[in-house]
């Protein structure tokens, strides 16, 4: 994970360094429009790396009790240069790998509290999905391959259920997953779930939404060809 964080930091420094050079080499201070354009470009690059985009269509459906197995993109960070000179150099050093994961939805619902201590504020509610997960035992767990855990988001997100609200997807609040599972009578796993888990485990995805909201749920993943896919949850 430290190696991965170093890569992210290097990328941010490269992007901000480019903005600094633009500013330094101009005879006059850059306009706010020029600065905004550079920042928008940097933000766009980071969004594309994490597979973020507005959602307008789906690639299929996943129904309750239906087992779905998918292939997803992973990266080996072992060859990332310590002193990368550009984003392209970092990008070219990542070795793409392929992982596999299986999902099966058990329950979809909403509640005003997930435990005696975790209650939704006025005007809010918890929207949740309980599912079973099984990973790929061939995925290495050496800290240099990501994602490594089911709950991993950001630079290399693991396949996960998301809530789509106003065309944008949102990852679940993992803080509440364990409490919800216990309240439903399940035996929740301890800590994060490794993607090389070979046994089925019961998991939960939980979101805090507006009381009147009925978000669209989907299973989101990045395929080995780097394309982003969404399977709509069919209730």
C-alpha positions in Angstrom: 0.0 0.0 0.0 2.9 2.4 0.7 4.2 1.8 -2.8 0.8 2.6 -4.2 0.4 5.8 -2.1 3.8 6.9 -3.4 2.6 6.4 -7.0 -0.5 8.5 -6.3 1.6 11.2 -4.7 4.0 11.2 -7.6 1.1 11.6 -10.1 -0.3 14.6 -8.1 3.2 16.2 -8.0 3.6 15.7 -11.7 0.2 17.3 -12.5 0.8 20.2 -10.1 4.4 20.5 -11.3 3.0 21.1 -14.8 0.8 23.8 -13.5 3.7 25.4 -11.7 5.9 25.5 -14.8 3.1 27.1 -16.8 2.9 29.8 -14.2 6.6 30.3 -13.9 7.4 30.6 -17.6 4.7 33.2 -18.4 5.8 36.9 -18.5 2.4 37.7 -16.9 0.5 35.9 -14.2 -1.8 33.2 -15.7 -5.4 34.1 -15.9 -7.9 32.3 -13.7 -9.2 30.6 -16.9 -5.8 29.2 -17.6 -5.4 27.9 -14.1 -8.9 26.4 -14.1 -8.2 24.6 -17.4 -5.0 23.0 -16.0 -6.8 22.0 -12.8 -9.7 20.6 -14.8 -7.3 18.5 -16.9 -5.6 17.1 -13.8 -8.9 16.2 -12.2 -10.1 14.6 -15.4 -7.0 12.4 -15.5 -7.5 11.3 -11.9 -11.2 10.5 -12.5 -10.3 8.4 -15.6 -7.7 6.4 -13.6 -10.3 5.5 -11.0 -12.9 4.6 -13.6 -15.3 7.4 -12.5 -17.9 8.6 -15.0 -21.6 9.7 -15.0 -23.9 6.8 -15.4 -26.4 6.8 -18.2 -26.7 3.1 -19.3 -26.1 -0.4 -18.0 -24.3 -3.4 -19.5 -26.7 -6.0 -18.0 -28.5 -7.0 -14.8 -27.9 -8.9 -11.7 -30.9 -10.4 -9.8 -31.3 -11.7 -6.3 -29.9 -15.2 -5.8 -28.2 -15.0 -9.2 -24.5 -15.9 -9.1 -22.5 -13.6 -11.3 -18.8 -14.1 -12.0 -16.7 -11.4 -13.6 -13.2 -10.6 -14.7 -11.6 -7.3 -13.5 -8.5 -5.2 -14.0 -5.6 -5.2 -11.5 -2.2 -3.6 -11.5 1.2 -4.8 -10.4 3.1 -1.7 -8.9 6.5 -3.5 -8.4 8.2 -1.7 -11.3 7.1 1.9 -10.6 10.2 4.1 -10.7 11.0 5.8 -7.4 11.7 9.1 -9.2 9.2 9.1 -12.0 9.5 12.1 -14.4 6.1 12.1 -15.9 2.6 10.6 -15.6 3.3 8.5 -18.8 6.3 6.9 -17.2 4.3 5.9 -14.2 1.5 4.6 -16.4 3.8 2.5 -18.5 5.5 0.9 -15.5 2.2 -0.6 -14.2 1.7 -4.2 -15.3 -1.9 -5.1 -15.9 -3.3 -8.3 -14.3 -6.6 -10.0 -14.4 -8.7 -11.0 -11.3 -11.9 -12.8 -10.9 -14.8 -12.3 -8.4 -18.2 -13.8 -7.9 -21.3 -12.1 -6.3 -24.8 -13.3 -5.3 -27.4 -10.8 -3.9 -29.3 -12.0 -0.8 -31.3 -9.0 0.4 -32.1 -5.3 -0.5 -33.8 -2.9 1.9 -33.8 0.3 3.9 -33.8 1.1 7.6 -33.5 4.1 10.0 -30.8 2.4 12.1 -28.2 -0.2 11.7 -27.5 -0.6 15.4 -28.5 1.0 18.7 -25.7 3.5 18.3 -26.0 4.1 14.5 -29.2 5.8 13.7 -30.0 7.9 10.6 -30.4 11.7 11.1 -33.7 13.3 10.5 -34.6 13.3 6.8 -32.1 10.5 6.1 -32.1 6.7 6.0 -29.8 3.7 5.4 -30.2 1.9 2.1 -28.5 -1.4 2.0 -27.7 -4.5 0.1 -26.5 -7.9 1.6 -24.6 -10.2 -0.7 -22.3 -13.1 -0.8 -18.8 -12.8 -2.3 -16.1 -15.2 -3.4 -12.7 -14.2 -4.8 -9.8 -15.7 -6.8 -7.2 -17.6 -4.8 -4.6 -16.9 -7.5 -4.5 -13.2 -6.7 -1.2 -12.4 -5.0 -1.3 -10.8 -1.6 2.1 -9.1 -1.5 1.1 -5.4 -1.2 2.3 -4.7 -4.7 -0.8 -5.7 -6.5 -4.0 -3.7 -6.3 -6.8 -3.9 -5.6 -6.2 -6.4 -2.8 -9.4 -6.1 -0.8 -13.1 -6.0 -1.7 -13.5 -2.7 0.1 -10.7 -1.0 -1.9 -11.6 2.1 -3.9 -9.7 5.0 -5.4 -6.8 4.4 -7.8 -7.6 0.7 -8.5 -11.1 0.1 -7.3 -12.3 -3.5 -6.6 -15.6 -4.6 -8.1 -18.3 -3.2 -5.8 -21.9 -2.4 -5.5 -22.6 1.4 -5.9 -25.7 3.5 -5.5 -26.5 5.8 -8.5 -28.0 9.1 -7.5 -28.6 11.9 -10.1 -26.5 10.0 -12.6 -23.4 9.7 -10.4 -22.3 6.5 -8.5 -21.4 6.4 -4.8 -19.5 3.7 -2.9 -21.0 2.4 0.3 -20.2 3.5 3.8 -18.2 0.5 5.0 -18.3 1.8 8.6 -21.9 0.5 8.9 -21.6 -2.8 7.1 -20.6 -4.9 10.1 -23.3 -3.4 12.4 -26.0 -4.0 9.7 -24.9 -7.7 9.2 -25.0 -8.3 13.0 -28.5 -6.7 13.3 -29.7 -9.0 10.5 -28.4 -12.1 12.3 -25.3 -12.7 10.1 -21.8 -13.4 11.3 -19.8 -10.5 9.6 -16.2 -11.1 8.6 -13.4 -9.4 10.6 -11.7 -6.5 8.8 -11.3 -6.1 5.1 -12.0 -9.1 2.8 -9.1 -10.1 0.6 -9.9 -10.6 -3.1 -8.1 -14.0 -3.0 -10.7 -15.4 -0.6 -11.8 -18.8 -2.0 -14.8 -19.3 0.3 -18.2 -17.5 0.1 -18.5 -14.8 2.7 -21.5 -12.6 3.5 -21.0 -8.9 2.9 -23.0 -5.7 3.1 -23.0 -2.4 1.2 -24.7 0.5 3.0 -25.5 4.1 1.9 -26.9 7.1 3.7 -29.5 8.7 1.5 -32.4 11.2 1.6 -35.5 9.7 3.2 -37.5 9.8 0.0 -34.7 8.7 -2.2 -34.8 5.3 -4.0 -31.3 5.0 -5.5 -30.5 2.7 -8.4 -28.0 0.0 -7.3 -25.4 -1.5 -9.6 -22.4 -3.8 -9.5 -19.5 -1.7 -10.9 -16.2 -3.1 -12.2 -13.3 -2.2 -14.5 -12.7 -5.0 -17.1 -9.2 -6.2 -18.1 -9.5 -4.0 -21.2 -9.9 -0.9 -18.9 -13.6 -0.4 -19.9 -16.0 0.5 -17.0 -19.1 -1.7 -16.6 -22.3 -1.5 -14.6 -24.7 -4.4 -13.9 -28.0 -3.0 -12.7 -29.4 -4.6 -9.6 -32.9 -6.0 -10.4 -35.1 -6.1 -7.3 
